[in-house]
Amino acid sequence: MSDAESDESTCLLGGGHREKSETFQEPLAYVEEVFEELFRLMEQYAPAWYTEEHYNRAVIALRVLEQSRQFAKAAAAGSQSAGAR
């Protein structure tokens, strides 16, 4: 692993000096982005072993990632508004 990759991994895993909400949102957004890219590639190239079951599982996983990201954003917004009181 290169130094740049190591720095990126540390950053994504919350190794920096960020607030908790940011630390959680960044890795989740990264995971979602990578998974979506892989999903698009699977749909584009459609390898012989890629079944409808794989597709259905991936769609469910994408929905879970989206819901988790929305929950994290809502939690971050709630903690920011609570801190402003």
Residue, then its C-alpha position, 0 to 999 in steps of 0.5 A: m500500500s502506498d503512502a497516499e493509499s494509507d493516508e486515504s484509508t486513515c482519513l476514511l476510517g476516521g483517523g483525522h481530527r474530524e467530528k464524529s458525524e463527518t467521520f461516519q459520513e465520509p466512509l459511508a459515502y465512499v463505500e456507497e460510491v464504490f459499491e454503485e460503481l461496481f454495480r454499474l460495471m456488473e450491469q454493463y458487462a454482465p458476466a455469465w455468473y452474474t445472476e438475477e439473485h446477485y442483482n436483487r441482493a445488490v439492489i437491496a444493499l444499495r437501498v440500505l446504504e442510501q438509508s444509512r447515509q440519510f440517517a447519518k445526515a439526519a443525525a448530524a443535522g440533529s446534533q448540530s441543531a441541538g448544539a446550537r440551543 
